[in-house]
Amino acid sequence: MTDRQETWMVPPLAYLETRQPTHQGERIISQYVDVRDGTRLAVDVHLPSSRESDETYPAILVLTPYYRRFALADGHRTNIDSCPTVAFYRDMFVPRGYALVAVDVRGSGASFGCRDGFRSPKERLDHHDIADWVAGQSWCTGRIGATGISYPGAASDFLASTNHTAVKAVAPLFAVWDTWGNHLYPGGILLTCVTKNYGEMALSLDQDRRDLIPPYAYFKDDDLAGPAPVDNDLNGKMLAQALHEHKANFDMQDFVQQLRFRDAGLTDNPDYTGACISPYNYANRDADTSTAYYSISGWMDGGGYSTGTIQRYMWLQNPETRLMLGPWDHGARAHVSPWRPDNKPQQPIVGAAVLRFFDKHLMLLNTEIDGEKPVHYYTMGAETWRAAENWPPAHDPVIMFPAAGNSLSSNAPEEKDGSDEYQVDYACGTGGHTRYDRLYIQNVETYYDDWNEREDNMLSYTGEPLSADTEVTGHPSVNLHFACSERDCCFFIYVSDVTPEGKSVYVTEGVFRALHRKPGDNPVDIPPTGPTHSFKLEDTELLVPGEPTFASFELLPTSYLFRKGHLIRLSLAASDSDHFTRIPDGRPPRITLYRNRNQPSQLMLPVVSKA
């Protein structure tokens, strides 16, 4: 293993110390830019206020539906920042010699048009046209990058796929590769907490319905007064017209419900499937061999964002591509390791890493990044960073078997008829401090801090005390032999670390709808990270009540050190009513889990050997 000093030639925060600001202040140029179909998009250009008349800068694009900038209420406090959604990028890049270009995507903020879906395919072409405009401006060097957290991160992918010659590097942060599987339907199950809460948030922003802005939103502030108009919209008439056009925007709940299977499309447009709103669908290796990528995510990044980040990295062919997986939630708002030494701000680490990456590809500086391995990941429990040439790192698959007495054994079962019955309890949920809650802007500081009680409603199997420290890094998976009293059900599988004192600590999970258990291939541009299923309607297969069957599926990736003397626990539930739709609704099933020599249910853990 490598320690922190050996992992990087220059660690991110150390690099930031060497890149002190070189420019003073900022000034904003705000205007509309027309894209190819005539839609006017609101654009803010942040330039150093100290700019010489002929000075040029590389440009970094942030393409967002969350307001490029807010208007400020009369009498607002003097220290308020009108750019809460782009301030992170502005403060990192503009003082260090970059131009930051913040854009309201069509149908949002002060931009005209409407959104026909979550990441409308039209937006991809808009991104190209904005890059074209930026590259031709007198203040731009002609070298462009793009970045952003979540939605703007996926927009960076869309931009790269257009193969615009000025786009030299992108850094999608905490962003999906497959919107359907990484975000909306993890394991084929609708993530209702996101569609409900995110849908309300989108409505409140797109139509400037400040009365609907949830109390937990970052921009719930009485001094923020809706989207800022562009400079020449002195009376707000153009902004009002744009907001009126937003009334035609899609409804999140209605939209997502129509995409129930991977091959399902909108009822009025069957070709408009989940692929149409996913970066993988547009990715092309001609573009991505000329565009450098830095993909960044964290171990508690939603229900599949970390998987999507890894899939993007695995798909790319460009040698100038990098991957970083940290101890982070969505957006690196918190350090999520249960063993964290402190909860210092984490976003500066991400920002510094991206700055260094852009400095190489946009500033053409020598950052020593070429001397490092392309993959960096943080191992929770060890509380240190590792580096690797590939993902996943070399590992040995270690198999553990549910056994009699709710034990988890390293030995395959010998008994002929072993099984356990589990009556599903739809009161079973994971609470409000989970990996999913940050996706709809819930403020979570400590994750799964009530996990002990949560496991009481699950079927659990616990191993023996470990004889040595055991690092699990990669993609765990399960093989389940089971029968169900209903024609469909869901599985929620959890891996926990049990301390010698008996405290259970959440590590990772996997979710899966039994209807999709037939093995099948991913779309060609989604690299497999575990057992694969097509999730197509044509491949679904209802259960026969009471009849034994089999399902194999992956859990979310992690890097976690189980300490000597700790125990590994596998828990099974069939609902997370706090976050996912329930299947079958109104009929909690009874599940038989088989654990015998002919039907050996299994947990596979990717264990990394010590160097």
Stockholm file with secondary structure:
# STOCKHOLM 1.0

chainA/1-611         MTDRQETWMVPPLAYLETRQPTHQGERIISQYVDVRDGTRLAVDVHLPSSRESDETYPAILVLTPYYRRFALADGHRTNIDSCPTVAFYRDMFVPRGYALVAVDVRGSGASFGCRDGFRSPKERLDHHDIADWVAGQSWCTGRIGATGISYPGAASDFLASTNHTAVKAVAPLFAVWDTWGNHLYPGGILLTCVTKNYGEMALSLDQDRRDLIPPYAYFKDDDLAGPAPVDNDLNGKMLAQALHEHKANFDMQDFVQQLRFRDAGLTDNPDYTGACISPYNYANRDADTSTAYYSISGWMDGGGYSTGTIQRYMWLQNPETRLMLGPWDHGARAHVSPWRPDNKPQQPIVGAAVLRFFDKHLMLLNTEIDGEKPVHYYTMGAETWRAAENWPPAHDPVIMFPAAGNSLSSNAPEEKDGSDEYQVDYACGTGGHTRYDRLYIQNVETYYDDWNEREDNMLSYTGEPLSADTEVTGHPSVNLHFACSERDCCFFIYVSDVTPEGKSVYVTEGVFRALHRKPGDNPVDIPPTGPTHSFKLEDTELLVPGEPTFASFELLPTSYLFRKGHLIRLSLAASDSDHFTRIPDGRPPRITLYRNRNQPSQLMLPVVSKA
#=GR chainA/1-611 SS CCCHHHHCSSCHHHHHHHSCCCSCCCEEEEEEEECTTSCEEEEEEEECTTCCTTCCEEEEEEEESSCSSEEECTTCCTTCCSCTTTHHHHHHHGGGTCEEEEEECTTSTTCCSCCSSTTCHHHHHHHHHHHHHHHTSTTEEEEEEEEEESHHHHHHHHHHHTTCTTEEEEEEESCCSSHIIIIISGGGCCCHHHHHHHHHHHHHHHTTCGGGSCTTSTTCCTTEEEECCCTTCTTSHHHHHHHHHGGGCCCHHHHHHTTCSTTCEETTEEEEEGGGGCGGGTCCHHHHTTSEEEEEEEEESTTTHHHHHHHHHHHCCCSSEEEEEEEEETTSCSBCCTTCSCCCCCHHHHHHHHHHHHHHHTSCCCCSGGGSCSEEEEEBTTTEEEEESSSSCSCEEEEEEEEGGGEEESSCCCCSSCEEEEECCTTCCCCSSSTTGGGGTCCCSSSSTTHHHHGGGSEEEECCCCSSCEEEEECCEEEEEEEESSSCCEEEEEEEEECTTSCEEEEEEEEEEGGGCSCCCCCTTSCCSSSCCCCCGGGCCCCCTTCCEEEEEECCCEEEEECTTCEEEEEEESCCTTTSCCSSTTCCCEEEEEBSSSSBCEEEEEEECCC
#=GC SS_cons         CCCHHHHCSSCHHHHHHHSCCCSCCCEEEEEEEECTTSCEEEEEEEECTTCCTTCCEEEEEEEESSCSSEEECTTCCTTCCSCTTTHHHHHHHGGGTCEEEEEECTTSTTCCSCCSSTTCHHHHHHHHHHHHHHHTSTTEEEEEEEEEESHHHHHHHHHHHTTCTTEEEEEEESCCSSHIIIIISGGGCCCHHHHHHHHHHHHHHHTTCGGGSCTTSTTCCTTEEEECCCTTCTTSHHHHHHHHHGGGCCCHHHHHHTTCSTTCEETTEEEEEGGGGCGGGTCCHHHHTTSEEEEEEEEESTTTHHHHHHHHHHHCCCSSEEEEEEEEETTSCSBCCTTCSCCCCCHHHHHHHHHHHHHHHTSCCCCSGGGSCSEEEEEBTTTEEEEESSSSCSCEEEEEEEEGGGEEESSCCCCSSCEEEEECCTTCCCCSSSTTGGGGTCCCSSSSTTHHHHGGGSEEEECCCCSSCEEEEECCEEEEEEEESSSCCEEEEEEEEECTTSCEEEEEEEEEEGGGCSCCCCCTTSCCSSSCCCCCGGGCCCCCTTCCEEEEEECCCEEEEECTTCEEEEEEESCCTTTSCCSSTTCCCEEEEEBSSSSBCEEEEEEECCC
//
